[in-house]
Amino acid sequence: MRIGVQLGVNGYGMFGSANTLDTVRVLTTVADTGASAVEPMFNLAPKAPLLRAVTQDLGLHVGAVHVFWWELFAREAAVIHYCLQVDARRLIVSHLPAGTSAEYQRVAQQLGIWAAHLDDAGIRLLLHNHAEEASPAIDDPRLALEILREALDDTVGFCLDLYWAALAGADLGRLTDAWSDRCDYYHFHDGVLGGPARFTESVDLGEGSVDLQAAFVRIPSDPDTYIVAERKFPPTDYRRACAADVAFLAQLTGAAPATAPVR
């Protein structure tokens, strides 16, 4: 399994605004932890040449590029170009504009069109869930993820985000088991469930309420499967937090711990 770190966007995520303001130091921090991959958002597209050069120099690779639906809808050609510039062979899309079963069907049609275009460029499209997609549709007892899976062929894969699925009340063991044939990319993301008071806290992996172990034991062991550390909100010290999360994933997977110091 490959361990990665999600870089975040708009002041959110592991690194807050540092991923844009101090990209080289952020990438160096990830490399120092022993992680092998990063997942940038579309905000770093203007820095694609720098991102490619620094990741290659540090021995990192781009496991996936992550975009929001409206970014891909408005700038599909630019998104594909960005993926090719940084040698990303997966594109993750999130924040779907849907709530009813009919809307999810229309979303699936568009995803199929994009997946065909991306496949021509050697890129696989992955669908990322938030709590909405791990919940029943407004007018249908099935999970939105189930509606989408039935409507999509296997040219579209899934990126399961465990925190958002748990927040929606999903059984993570059953969910990861059911989706294992269509998912080789996971966001390991922790937090406190069941109360808004601590919702904005940045929580180390393994320190929150999400049963990450239950999910992990159901994920097939494959060298090309990614497990990626993500945080919704930046911690006070991103270098310490990044090292803690990667160490948690290394222990979970049995990977060798990082030996380089965090600079």
Protein Blocks (a to p, Z undefined) as FASTA:
>chain_A
ZZdddebeehiajklmmlmmmmmlmmmmmmmnopabdcddfklmmmmmmmmmmmmmnopa
cfbacddfklmmmmmmmmmmmmmmnopabdcdehiabfbfklmmmmmmmmmmmmmmmmmn
opacdddddfklmpccfkbcbdfklmmmmmpcfkbccdddfklmmmnopafklmmmmmmm
mccbdcdddddehiaklmmpccdehiambdfklmmmmpccdfkbccddddfbdcfblmlm
mmmmmmmmmmmnopacdfbdcZZ
